[in-house]
Amino acid sequence: MNANPLVNKIQPPVSFQDLEPPKSAYLHIPFCRRRCFYCDFAVAVVGDRKHGDNSTMIQDYVDILCQEIDQESVIVPASNLNTIFLGGGTPSLLSVHQLQRILNTVDQKLGIAKNAEISMEVDPGTFDREKLQGFVNLGINRVSLGVQAFQDKLLQLAGRSHTVEEVFTAINIIEKVGIQNWSLDLISGLPEQTLKDWELSLKKLLQINPNHVSIYDLIVEDKTPFSRYYTPGEFPLPSEEATTQMYRLAQQLLTQAGYEHYEISNYAKPGFQCQHNLVYWKKQSYYGFGMGAASYLQGYRLTRPRKRLEYYAWVKGDHSDDMSEFVNTTQEQLLETLMLGLRLSEGINLEALSQQFGTDTLHNIITLLMPFYQEGLVQFLDINQNLIQPNFNQGLIRLTDPDGFLVSNQILSTVFAGLSEL
């Protein structure tokens, strides 16, 4: 009897063997030295030691993760993956040997394309030159460095486990190893963060000159320490006006420096967009492996349990309700297509939208967006990205940068509400 939950719990109208296999895979490595105060991700804390390589907890997880990948390959044909993303958590807490086992399993069971983009999230203070070189030797060719701020006080207030000094040490290691395709992450809206702090962080970033930048605005999530300490918009959190200024300043400085603002929170030099994340935003199929991870297979979304021991039991065959799965309705697919597609500066193809959801639906969407077009928050373009007058049939539609991006939630809420009333 096959122990794979996809076989036992899902009975799709067609066999997964008949579907075109995904070309991307996300691998969740949940371990962190400590939990950041804003974090609501599925993570497990292994302690504040410099490296977590020898943790029995991590080794046990690697074993289970590889077992899950092995089971998945039984019902979905090999893919020759074009992108792989190791996220977390802090994947750089893995040892080189542990990463080797994971990637070997992926390659043996699903296949990895010759020129695949293989990304790994890394945190300052969790790797040295030898370790990072070992990761690169295994195929890691893109890293995302979680900096978040260039002020020690802000790092401490956020619960980060590294210092600014460790940030520069990590950057020096990345440069010495020779990784060109790397990203630097910052967070705006942190407690006690001023516009001057933010400007200084942006200027340091520009001096460092990574080829990719991710900038996230702090969201106070439920059941996090920040949700107990702070109320959004109230001191010591910056005001909404201040965070808006931070977003505008980042957009101004980064685009002037040659970065393309290709997604609402992401900037890249030409040729350095994150190909894996584009799979999400374009609603393409992907595997998700590990605690709390989700796969998206031809409209089927399959989410693993968020707690470590429950995830272990799930992989071993305990198919309880801890795992959720559903088939998107047409309405859900439409809303998700709009929500993801409007995050991209390239926008959404209207002809493709019409083909998938119908001409009447497309006309309703355009009608709901027209007030925002008149306010300069929405743009229509031809296929060559030239601005055109509103078109109900073909071309592209996108939010303006930065004004439309800044009120994207308001725009989407209006469209969603309008569509639900039709």
C-alpha positions in Angstrom: 0.0 0.0 0.0 1.4 3.4 -1.0 1.9 5.6 2.1 1.8 8.9 0.1 -1.0 11.2 1.3 -1.5 12.4 -2.2 -2.6 9.0 -3.2 -4.6 8.2 -0.1 -6.4 11.5 0.4 -6.8 13.1 -3.1 -8.9 11.6 -5.8 -8.5 14.1 -8.7 -10.5 13.8 -11.9 -7.3 12.8 -13.7 -4.2 10.9 -12.5 -1.3 13.1 -11.4 0.7 10.9 -13.8 -1.3 12.6 -16.6 -0.4 16.1 -15.5 2.6 18.1 -16.7 5.0 17.9 -13.7 6.1 21.1 -12.0 9.5 22.5 -12.9 10.1 24.1 -9.5 10.4 22.9 -5.9 10.4 24.7 -2.5 12.1 22.9 0.3 11.3 24.1 3.8 14.1 24.0 6.4 12.4 25.2 9.6 15.3 25.6 12.0 16.4 28.9 13.5 18.8 29.8 16.3 15.9 31.8 17.7 12.5 33.0 16.6 12.4 36.6 15.4 9.7 38.6 17.2 7.8 39.3 14.0 7.9 35.7 12.6 4.8 33.5 12.2 6.5 31.0 9.9 6.6 27.3 10.6 10.0 27.1 12.5 11.7 25.1 15.2 14.4 26.7 17.5 17.7 24.8 17.9 19.5 27.3 20.1 22.0 30.1 19.9 25.1 28.2 19.0 27.0 29.4 15.9 26.2 26.4 13.7 23.4 23.9 14.1 25.0 21.2 11.9 25.2 18.5 14.6 21.7 18.9 15.9 19.9 15.5 16.1 16.7 17.4 15.5 18.0 18.7 12.2 19.3 15.3 11.1 16.0 13.6 11.9 14.2 16.3 9.8 16.5 15.7 6.8 15.7 12.0 7.0 11.9 12.7 6.9 12.2 15.4 4.3 14.1 13.0 2.0 11.4 10.3 2.7 8.7 12.7 1.6 10.5 13.6 -1.6 10.9 9.9 -2.4 7.2 9.3 -1.9 6.2 12.2 -4.1 8.2 10.8 -7.0 6.1 7.6 -6.9 3.0 9.4 -8.3 4.4 12.4 -10.1 6.8 11.8 -13.0 10.3 13.3 -13.0 10.4 17.0 -13.7 14.0 18.1 -14.4 13.5 21.1 -12.1 14.4 24.5 -13.4 14.3 26.2 -10.0 14.8 25.0 -6.4 14.4 27.2 -3.3 15.6 26.2 0.2 13.7 28.5 2.6 12.9 28.6 6.2 13.8 29.0 8.9 17.5 29.2 8.3 18.6 26.7 5.7 22.3 27.7 6.3 22.1 25.9 9.6 22.3 22.7 7.5 25.7 21.0 7.2 27.2 20.5 3.8 26.6 16.8 4.1 22.9 17.3 5.0 22.4 19.6 2.0 24.1 17.1 -0.2 21.8 14.4 0.8 18.7 16.6 0.2 19.8 17.7 -3.2 20.9 14.2 -4.2 17.5 12.9 -3.3 15.8 15.6 -5.3 18.0 14.9 -8.3 17.5 11.2 -8.1 13.7 11.3 -7.7 12.7 14.4 -9.6 15.7 15.5 -11.6 17.5 18.8 -11.7 18.0 20.7 -14.9 21.6 21.4 -15.9 21.3 25.2 -15.5 18.7 25.2 -12.7 18.5 28.2 -10.4 19.1 26.7 -6.9 18.5 29.3 -4.2 19.2 29.2 -0.4 18.2 31.6 2.3 21.2 32.3 4.6 21.6 34.3 7.8 24.7 36.2 9.0 26.6 34.2 11.7 25.4 30.8 10.5 28.1 30.0 7.9 31.8 30.5 7.3 33.7 30.5 4.0 34.3 26.8 4.0 30.7 26.0 4.6 29.4 28.4 1.9 31.9 27.1 -0.6 30.7 23.6 0.2 27.1 24.7 -0.6 28.2 26.2 -3.9 30.1 23.0 -4.8 26.8 21.2 -4.4 25.0 23.5 -6.8 23.8 26.4 -4.8 24.1 29.4 -7.2 21.9 32.0 -5.6 21.6 33.0 -1.9 19.3 35.4 -0.1 20.9 37.1 2.9 18.6 38.0 5.7 20.0 41.4 6.9 16.7 43.2 7.7 18.5 46.3 9.2 21.9 48.0 9.4 21.4 49.2 13.0 22.2 46.8 15.9 19.5 48.4 18.0 16.8 47.6 15.4 18.2 44.1 15.0 17.8 43.5 18.8 14.3 45.0 18.8 13.3 42.6 16.0 14.8 39.6 17.8 17.4 38.9 15.2 20.3 36.6 16.2 23.0 38.5 14.3 24.8 41.8 14.5 25.7 44.4 11.9 29.3 43.3 12.1 28.2 39.7 11.3 26.3 41.1 8.3 29.4 42.6 6.8 31.4 39.4 7.6 28.7 37.4 5.7 28.8 39.7 2.7 32.6 39.4 2.6 32.3 35.6 2.6 29.7 35.7 -0.2 32.0 37.9 -2.3 35.1 35.8 -1.7 33.2 32.6 -2.6 32.3 34.4 -5.9 28.5 34.2 -5.7 27.2 37.0 -8.1 23.5 36.1 -7.9 22.6 37.0 -4.4 19.9 39.0 -2.7 19.9 41.3 0.4 16.7 41.5 2.5 15.6 44.6 4.4 12.5 45.3 6.5 10.8 48.7 6.8 8.5 49.7 9.6 10.4 48.1 12.5 9.9 49.4 16.1 11.7 52.8 16.7 12.9 52.8 13.0 13.1 56.4 11.7 13.2 57.6 8.1 16.8 58.5 8.7 17.6 55.0 9.8 15.9 53.7 6.7 17.8 56.0 4.4 21.1 55.0 6.0 20.3 51.3 5.5 19.4 52.0 1.8 22.6 53.9 1.2 24.6 51.0 2.8 22.8 48.6 0.6 23.7 50.6 -2.5 27.3 50.7 -1.5 27.3 46.9 -1.2 25.5 46.7 -4.6 23.9 43.2 -4.5 22.2 42.2 -7.8 18.9 41.6 -6.1 17.0 43.3 -3.2 13.9 42.3 -1.3 12.2 45.0 0.8 9.4 44.0 3.1 7.1 46.2 5.1 6.6 44.8 8.6 3.3 43.1 9.2 2.3 42.5 12.8 1.0 38.9 12.6 -1.3 37.3 15.2 0.3 35.2 17.9 3.8 36.7 17.5 5.6 38.6 20.2 5.1 41.8 18.2 1.3 41.3 18.3 1.6 41.4 22.1 3.9 44.3 22.2 2.7 46.7 19.6 -0.4 48.1 17.8 0.1 48.9 14.1 0.4 52.6 13.5 1.1 53.4 17.1 4.5 54.3 18.6 7.1 52.8 18.8 6.1 51.4 15.4 6.4 54.0 12.6 3.2 55.7 11.4 1.5 54.7 8.2 2.7 58.0 6.7 6.3 57.2 7.7 6.2 53.7 6.2 4.8 55.1 3.0 7.7 57.5 2.9 10.0 54.5 3.4 8.5 52.7 0.5 8.7 55.7 -1.8 12.3 56.4 -0.8 13.4 52.8 -1.5 11.7 52.8 -4.9 13.3 56.2 -5.7 16.9 55.3 -4.7 16.9 51.7 -6.0 15.4 52.5 -9.4 17.8 55.5 -9.8 20.6 53.1 -9.1 19.6 50.8 -11.9 17.4 48.3 -10.1 14.2 47.2 -11.8 11.2 47.2 -9.5 9.8 44.0 -11.0 7.6 43.0 -8.1 5.9 44.9 -5.3 8.6 44.0 -2.8 11.5 43.0 -5.1 14.2 44.8 -7.1 16.8 43.3 -9.5 19.6 44.3 -11.8 18.9 43.2 -15.4 19.1 39.4 -15.6 18.9 38.8 -11.8 15.1 38.4 -11.2 14.4 35.5 -8.9 13.1 32.9 -11.3 11.7 30.7 -8.5 9.5 33.4 -7.0 8.2 34.3 -10.5 6.7 30.8 -10.6 4.5 31.7 -7.6 3.5 35.1 -8.9 2.6 33.6 -12.3 0.6 30.8 -10.7 2.6 28.0 -12.3 2.8 24.6 -10.7 5.4 23.8 -8.0 6.3 21.2 -5.5 6.5 22.1 -1.8 8.3 19.8 0.6 8.7 20.0 4.3 7.0 21.2 7.4 4.2 23.7 6.6 5.1 23.7 2.9 2.5 23.8 0.1 2.5 22.2 -3.3 0.4 23.6 -6.2 -0.3 21.0 -8.8 -2.7 21.9 -11.6 -5.1 23.7 -9.2 -4.6 21.3 -6.3 -3.0 22.9 -3.3 -1.6 20.5 -0.7 -0.4 21.9 2.6 1.7 20.0 5.0 1.3 20.2 8.8 3.0 23.2 10.4 4.2 21.4 13.5 7.3 19.2 13.3 6.1 16.0 14.9 2.8 16.2 13.2 4.6 16.6 9.9 6.7 13.5 10.7 3.6 11.5 11.4 2.0 12.8 8.2 4.9 11.6 6.1 4.9 8.3 7.8 1.3 7.7 7.0 -0.9 9.4 9.7 -3.2 11.2 7.3 -5.1 13.2 9.8 -6.9 16.5 9.2 -3.6 18.4 10.0 -3.1 18.5 6.3 -5.5 20.6 4.2 -6.1 20.2 0.5 -8.7 21.7 -1.8 -9.4 22.3 -5.4 -9.7 25.9 -6.2 -13.1 27.0 -7.4 -13.2 29.3 -10.5 -13.8 32.3 -8.2 -10.8 31.4 -6.0 -8.6 30.9 -9.1 -9.6 34.3 -10.5 -9.0 36.2 -7.2 -5.6 34.5 -6.8 -4.6 35.3 -10.4 -5.4 39.0 -9.8 -3.8 39.1 -6.4 -0.5 37.5 -7.6 -0.4 39.0 -11.1 -0.9 42.6 -10.0 2.2 42.3 -7.7 4.3 42.2 -10.9 5.3 45.3 -12.8 4.7 43.5 -16.0 1.1 43.1 -15.0 -1.6 40.7 -16.2 -2.3 39.7 -19.8 -5.9 40.6 -20.5 -6.3 38.1 -23.4 -5.1 35.2 -21.2 -7.5 36.4 -18.4 -10.4 36.4 -20.9 -9.6 32.9 -22.2 -9.4 31.5 -18.7 -12.4 33.2 -17.1 -14.5 34.6 -19.9 -15.1 37.9 -21.7 -17.9 39.0 -19.3 -15.6 38.5 -16.2 -12.8 40.4 -17.9 -15.2 43.4 -18.6 -16.4 43.3 -15.0 -12.8 43.5 -13.8 -11.9 46.4 -16.1 -15.0 48.3 -15.1 -14.1 47.9 -11.4 -10.6 49.1 -12.0 -11.5 52.1 -14.1 -11.8 54.5 -11.1 -8.3 53.6 -10.1 -7.1 54.1 -13.7 -8.6 57.6 -13.5 -6.7 58.3 -10.3 -3.4 57.2 -11.9 -3.1 54.0 -9.9 -3.7 51.5 -12.8 -2.1 51.5 -16.3 -3.0 49.7 -19.6 -0.2 48.6 -21.9 0.3 46.9 -25.2 2.4 43.7 -25.4 5.5 45.8 -25.9 4.9 47.5 -22.5 3.9 50.8 -24.1 1.1 52.8 -22.4 -2.2 52.7 -24.2 -5.8 53.8 -23.5 -8.0 51.4 -21.5 -8.7 48.2 -23.5 -11.3 45.6 -22.6 -9.9 42.8 -24.9 -6.1 42.6 -25.1 -2.9 44.0 -23.9 -1.8 44.2 -20.2 -3.0 45.8 -17.0 -0.8 46.7 -14.1 -0.6 48.9 -11.0 1.5 52.0 -11.2 4.8 52.3 -9.3 4.9 53.4 -6.6 1.4 54.8 -6.1 -0.6 51.8 -7.3 1.6 49.4 -5.4 1.2 51.4 -2.2 -2.6 50.9 -2.3 -2.7 47.5 -3.8 -4.7 46.0 -0.9 -7.3 48.7 -1.3 -7.6 48.1 -5.1 -7.8 44.3 -4.7 -10.4 44.6 -1.9 -12.6 46.8 -4.1 -12.3 44.4 -7.1 -12.9 41.3 -4.9 -16.0 42.9 -3.3 -17.3 44.0 -6.6 -16.9 40.6 -8.2 -18.6 38.9 -5.3 -21.7 41.0 -5.8 -22.1 40.1 -9.4 
